[in-house]
Amino acid sequence: DLVNSAFVFPQESQTAHVQVTAKLQQPLHNFTVCLRSFTDLTRPYSLFSYATEKQSNAILLFKPRPTQYEFFVGDKFLVFTVPVSLGQSEHVCASWESATGIVGFWFNGKPWPRKGLQKGYTVEVPASILLGQDQDSFGGGFDVRQSFVGEISSVYMWDTGISTAGVIAAMYDSPDESSIFGWRNFPYKIVGEVYLKP
């Protein structure tokens, strides 16, 4: 149980990341990812990267600049514009459903207008799931200029959509639904210089 802890990425790195060691058995037709990050980076960086053998950006939560998040499904992406919150942590959730392609995005618990992406797509398994680096190949291909520096916590992933009430529950580490993995049952391996700190 990692509640009240955070992964600290102390410096730019070509290697440092956290591997999520959960084994997904089924391809995803719906999913939600939530996490909290705290950084003063203004350059691009990757928060959550889910790669398959065929697609390096099967799922990617990427921040190209302080006012934007890019959310990828199957190498295509949407942009969500957010207010700058330097000096504060940011909580984001993104959900996607294959049947409609509809993407939901929440910033600090507030829903943004829904958009569409990759209707009818399937996110394959097996997956390499990482925090703090952008995979350009399965489990590797990192770019130091996209590495995360700062803190990441409260990471959750579900194979379902989510409601705004569910997002707020996840923000406070008390989600209702059982997740594929979550901050209370988080299977991980640290690679390189990352520290788990209270």
C-alpha positions as CSV (number, residue, x, y, z in Angstrom):
1,D,0.0,0.0,0.0
2,L,1.7,3.2,-1.3
3,V,-0.8,5.7,0.0
4,N,1.0,8.8,1.4
5,S,4.1,7.9,-0.6
6,A,5.4,9.2,-3.9
7,F,8.0,8.1,-6.5
8,V,10.6,10.8,-6.6
9,F,12.6,11.2,-9.9
10,P,15.4,13.4,-8.8
11,Q,17.1,14.3,-12.1
12,E,17.0,14.0,-15.9
13,S,17.9,10.5,-16.9
14,Q,18.2,8.3,-19.9
15,T,17.3,5.2,-17.8
16,A,15.4,6.0,-14.6
17,H,11.8,4.8,-14.5
18,V,9.2,2.8,-12.6
19,Q,8.0,-0.4,-14.2
20,V,4.5,-1.4,-13.5
21,T,4.7,-5.2,-13.1
22,A,1.0,-6.0,-13.4
23,K,0.3,-8.5,-16.1
24,L,-2.8,-7.7,-18.2
25,Q,-4.5,-10.8,-19.5
26,Q,-7.1,-9.3,-21.8
27,P,-6.9,-6.7,-24.5
28,L,-8.5,-3.4,-23.5
29,H,-11.7,-2.1,-25.1
30,N,-12.2,0.5,-22.4
31,F,-9.7,1.9,-19.8
32,T,-9.1,4.7,-17.4
33,V,-5.7,6.0,-16.1
34,C,-5.4,8.4,-13.2
35,L,-2.3,9.8,-11.6
36,R,-0.9,12.8,-9.6
37,S,2.3,14.6,-10.6
38,F,4.3,17.4,-9.1
39,T,7.1,19.0,-11.1
40,D,8.4,22.4,-12.2
41,L,9.5,21.2,-15.6
42,T,8.5,23.4,-18.5
43,R,10.0,21.1,-21.3
44,P,8.1,18.0,-22.6
45,Y,7.9,14.9,-20.5
46,S,6.2,11.6,-20.3
47,L,4.1,10.5,-17.2
48,F,2.5,7.2,-18.2
49,S,3.6,5.0,-21.1
50,Y,1.9,1.7,-22.2
51,A,3.7,0.1,-25.1
52,T,3.0,-3.2,-26.9
53,E,5.3,-5.1,-29.3
54,K,3.7,-3.3,-32.3
55,Q,2.9,0.1,-30.8
56,S,5.2,2.2,-28.6
57,N,2.3,4.7,-27.9
58,A,-0.5,2.2,-27.3
59,I,-1.4,4.5,-24.4
60,L,0.6,7.6,-23.5
61,L,0.0,10.5,-21.1
62,F,2.5,13.1,-22.2
63,K,2.9,16.8,-21.3
64,P,4.5,18.8,-24.1
65,R,4.3,22.1,-22.3
66,P,2.9,23.4,-19.0
67,T,-0.5,24.3,-20.5
68,Q,-1.2,21.0,-22.4
69,Y,-1.6,17.3,-22.0
70,E,-1.4,14.9,-24.9
71,F,-3.3,11.6,-24.5
72,F,-2.4,8.9,-27.0
73,V,-4.4,5.8,-27.9
74,G,-2.8,3.6,-30.6
75,D,-0.3,6.2,-31.7
76,K,-3.0,8.9,-32.3
77,F,-3.5,11.6,-29.8
78,L,-5.8,14.4,-28.5
79,V,-4.6,17.6,-26.8
80,F,-6.2,19.0,-23.7
81,T,-5.4,22.6,-22.7
82,V,-5.1,23.2,-18.9
83,P,-4.3,26.1,-16.6
84,V,-0.7,26.4,-15.4
85,S,-0.4,25.2,-11.8
86,L,3.3,25.8,-10.9
87,G,4.0,25.0,-7.3
88,Q,1.0,22.7,-7.0
89,S,0.6,19.0,-7.8
90,E,-1.7,18.1,-10.8
91,H,-4.2,15.2,-10.7
92,V,-5.3,13.9,-14.1
93,C,-7.5,11.1,-15.3
94,A,-8.1,10.0,-18.9
95,S,-10.6,7.4,-20.0
96,W,-11.3,5.9,-23.4
97,E,-14.0,3.5,-24.8
98,S,-13.6,1.6,-28.0
99,A,-17.3,1.4,-29.0
100,T,-17.6,5.2,-29.4
101,G,-14.0,6.4,-29.3
102,I,-15.0,8.9,-26.6
103,V,-12.2,10.2,-24.4
104,G,-12.9,11.7,-21.0
105,F,-10.3,13.9,-19.4
106,W,-10.3,15.3,-15.8
107,F,-7.9,17.9,-14.4
108,N,-7.8,18.2,-10.6
109,G,-11.2,16.5,-10.4
110,K,-13.0,18.7,-13.0
111,P,-14.2,17.2,-16.3
112,W,-13.0,18.7,-19.6
113,P,-15.2,18.6,-22.8
114,R,-15.2,15.0,-24.2
115,K,-13.6,14.3,-27.5
116,G,-13.2,11.2,-29.8
117,L,-10.2,9.1,-30.8
118,Q,-9.7,5.6,-32.4
119,K,-13.3,4.3,-32.4
120,G,-13.3,0.5,-32.7
121,Y,-9.6,0.2,-31.7
122,T,-8.3,-2.5,-29.3
123,V,-5.3,-1.9,-27.0
124,E,-3.3,-5.1,-27.2
125,V,-1.5,-7.1,-24.6
126,P,1.2,-8.0,-23.4
127,A,2.2,-4.5,-22.4
128,S,5.2,-2.7,-21.0
129,I,3.9,-0.1,-18.6
130,L,6.2,2.6,-17.3
131,L,6.2,5.8,-15.3
132,G,8.6,8.7,-16.0
133,Q,9.9,7.8,-19.5
134,D,8.4,7.7,-23.0
135,Q,9.0,4.3,-24.7
136,D,9.9,4.4,-28.4
137,S,10.3,0.7,-28.3
138,F,8.9,-2.1,-26.1
139,G,10.4,-1.4,-22.7
140,G,13.1,1.0,-24.0
141,G,14.1,3.7,-26.5
142,F,14.1,6.5,-23.9
143,D,14.9,10.1,-24.7
144,V,16.6,12.0,-21.8
145,R,14.8,15.2,-23.0
146,Q,11.4,13.6,-22.3
147,S,12.3,12.1,-18.9
148,F,10.2,13.1,-15.9
149,V,11.8,15.0,-13.0
150,G,9.6,15.4,-9.9
151,E,7.1,13.3,-8.1
152,I,4.4,10.8,-9.2
153,S,1.8,9.3,-7.0
154,S,-1.8,7.9,-6.8
155,V,-1.4,5.9,-10.0
156,Y,-4.5,3.8,-11.0
157,M,-5.7,2.0,-14.1
158,W,-9.1,0.4,-14.7
159,D,-10.4,-1.6,-17.6
160,T,-13.6,0.4,-17.5
161,G,-14.7,4.0,-17.8
162,I,-15.0,6.3,-14.8
163,S,-17.5,8.9,-13.4
164,T,-16.5,12.3,-12.0
165,A,-17.3,10.9,-8.6
166,G,-14.9,8.0,-9.3
167,V,-12.2,10.5,-10.3
168,I,-12.6,12.4,-7.1
169,A,-12.4,9.2,-5.1
170,A,-9.2,8.2,-6.9
171,M,-7.8,11.7,-6.1
172,Y,-8.1,10.9,-2.4
173,D,-6.9,7.3,-2.8
174,S,-10.3,5.8,-2.0
175,P,-11.5,4.5,-5.3
176,D,-14.7,2.5,-5.4
177,E,-14.0,0.0,-8.2
178,S,-11.2,-2.5,-8.0
179,S,-8.6,-1.5,-10.5
180,I,-6.2,-3.5,-12.7
181,F,-3.6,-1.8,-10.4
182,G,-3.8,1.1,-8.0
183,W,-1.9,2.9,-5.4
184,R,-3.2,0.6,-2.7
185,N,-2.0,-2.6,-4.5
186,F,0.7,-1.2,-6.8
187,P,3.0,-3.8,-8.3
188,Y,6.3,-2.1,-9.3
189,K,10.0,-2.4,-10.0
190,I,12.3,0.7,-9.8
191,V,14.9,0.9,-12.5
192,G,17.7,3.4,-12.1
193,E,17.6,6.4,-9.8
194,V,14.0,6.7,-8.5
195,Y,13.1,6.7,-4.8
196,L,9.8,5.8,-3.0
197,K,9.4,8.5,-0.3
198,P,6.7,9.4,2.2
